[in-house]
């Protein structure tokens, strides 16, 4: 595996001083990931982090206003890292079907990687995203934070996958919805398999359970896209026609939505 030095572009509204640019900042990122994974976000504090890195709370506050912004920063770093890995692994691949398979594999299994960053353990960060990631945008202040652009990295990741979906089937009317569904489903099924197994068919005791999730998502993606393919004269079906009609009706009634 290749360790790379990379400076991911994170919304500057999330930090006071870019932690990627200094040894102390990188130390804050590295150990905040480990501590949040160990304690959970609610029990994580700057005081505990300062003690772990043999520093002071004041030094951490020079980088982040509060732990929520640090948490959202880590989520943004993760989303940008996923975008980078999709780009890295689909370079020189022209087949959109293969590109979508790679994108699904990337968002499901961080262990299947050929690059890493020295100051963040992506596997541990992935566990945090699975267990607590929705806390970054499932809260009362999400609309205000959205206006500040705190979730542009997530939207950009969804858009990257949506573009691949459009390349695979230009007739499919819901590429962004499918892209976000794949990302959220990837995290949900990992979480369900570990903690709420009756909500999924994934067997967490199987060491290859990530492959099961990849298979589910590929079945969902390609099955959905195939259902919306423009039918030929020989295989046109009533079901496909009805889906088109329903979509057009929904589209007419959605004026003004953004």
N, C-alpha and C positions, 0 to 999 in steps of 0.2 A: 504494500500500500504506500502511496506517495503522500508525504506530508507537505502541504503547500502553505505559503504565506499569502493571504488574501485579505483585503480590506473591503468588507461588504458595506454598501451604502445604506445606512439606516437613517430614518427620519430624525433630523437634528432637534426636533421638539421633544424627543424622549430623553435627552441627556444634556447636561451642562458642559461636560468635557468628554470628547470621544474616547471611550475606554479602550478601543482597539489600538490606539496610537501610543499607549504608554505601558510599561511593564506592570505598574500598579493597576491600571485599568483592566488589563488582560487577566490579572490575578483576581480582581473583583468578579469578572465574568465567569472565570473558571470555577471559582469556589462557590459562587452564588448558585450555579447549576447543581453542584454536588450537594449543597445544603438544602436547597428547595426539594431536591429529590429525596433527601433523607427525612426532612421534617414536614414537608408539605408547605404550600405557599402561606397559609394562614399562620403557621407557627414560625415562619422565617422572619427574622428581623435584621436590621443593619447592625445592631449590637452584637448579635451572634455571629454575623459574618465578619465583623471587625475582629472579634476574638479569634476566629478561625484563621484569619490571614495575618494575625499579629499586627494589626493596624488600629486606627481609630474610626469611630462613626463619622467624625467630621471629614475625614479623608474620603469616605464613601459618598457623603453628601456633596462633595465637590464634583462628583460625576453624575449623580442622580438625585432628583428632588425627593423621591419616595420609592418605596419598594414596588408599587404598582407600575411606575414607569420603567423600573429595572426589569420587571417581569415582562411587560409588553415589548421592551427592547429585545429581550431574549427570544420572544416569539418572532419578532421581525427578523432577527438574525437567522433563526431557523428557516423561515419562509424564503429568505434570500438565498440561503444555503441550498434549499431544495431546488430553487430556480437554477442556480449555478450547476448543480449536479445533473439536472435534466439536460441543460445545454451541453455540458461536458460529455455526457454519455450518448447524446444523439448527434454529435458532430459527424458530418459526412454520411448520415443515414437519411435516405430520401423516402423510404417507405413509411407513410404515416401510421400504418398499423403497428409496425415495429416500434416506432417512436412512442406511441401510446402505451404499448406494453412496458417499455422502459420507464416511462413517467409513472406508471402505476407501481412498478417495482420500487422506484426511488421513494415514493411517498409512504410505502408500506414498511420497508425493511431497511433501516439505516446500516445494518450489519453488512449488507451487500454493497459495499462501496470500494472504490479504488483510489479515493482521495480522503484526506483528513486535515483538520486544522489543529495545530498544537495546543492552543489555549482553551478549547472547548471540547468536551467529550460529547460527540453527537448522539451516541447511544443513550446516554443519561438524559440529554436534552430532549430526545425523542420520547423517553418515558414521561417527562414532564408535560410535553405537548399532548400526549395521549391522555394522561390522568387529569390535567388541570388547564389545558390550553384554552378551552372555551371560556374560562374566567376572564380572559383578556378582553372579550367582546360581548359577553352575556352579562351586562350590568346596566344600571340606570344611566350612566354617563356615556354610553357608547356613541350616541349621536354627536355629542360635542367632540369626542375624541376622533370620530370619523371625519368631522370637518377639519380637524388638525392634520389629517392624513396618516393617522397612526396605523391604519390597516391597508395602506396602499400596497405593501409588500405581499399581503395575502391575496388581494385582488389581482395583483400582477401574476402571482403564481397560478391562480385560477385561469387568468386570461391566457397564459402560456399553454396550459393544457387544453383550453377551449379552442385555440388556434389549431392544435393538432387534430382535435375532433372535427373541426370544420374542413380540414384537409382530407380527412378520412371520409366524411359524408357532408357535402355542401348543402344537402337538402334537410339536414337535421336542424330543427328550429330552436333547440335549447342547449347550445354548447356550453354556456357558462353555468347553467343549472346542473348539467351532468358533471362538469369539471369540479364544482364545489361539492357535489354529492359524493364523488369518488374520494376526495380528500377527507371529508368528514366521516364517510363510511370506513375508510382505512383506519382512522383513529378509533372510531366507535367499536369496531369489531376486535381490535387489539384489546381495548379496555374490557369489553364484554367477556372475551375469552379468559381474561385474567381474573375478573371479579364477579361478573354476572353471567355465567356460562349458559344459562337457560335462554338468554336473549340472542344467542348465536349458535351456529352449527360448527364453529371452530373448536378444535380440540387442543387446548393449551398445553396438555401433557405431551403432545406430539412435537418433537424438536423442529419439525418443518411446518409449524403452524402458520408462519408468515406466508409460506407458499399456498396454503389453503385460502388465506385472505386475498392474495393476488389472484387466485383462480376465481374467487367470488366476484371480485371487481372487474376482471376481464370478461366474465360471463355477463355481468350487468352492463358494462360499456358496449361490448360488441353486439350483444343481443338487442339492446336498445337501438343502437345505430342501424342494425340490419332491419329492424322493424320499420324504420323511417326511410329506407331506401326507395328511390323512385321506382315504381314497379314497371316491368316491361309489359308489352301487350299480351304476352303469353301467361304471365303470372300475377296480373293485377287482381287484387282481392278487395272484398267489401270492407274488411277490417282496416286496411291501409287507407282506403278512401275516407272512411269515417274518422280516422285519426287526423287527416288533413283538414276535414271539415271542422272538427272540434277545435283544432288549433287556430283556424281562421276566425272562428267565432270568438275565441278568447282574445285574439289579437285586436279585433274590432272593439272589444269592450275594455281594453287596457290603455286607451289614449290618456296621456298625461302622466303615466307612470314612468319613473326613471330610477 
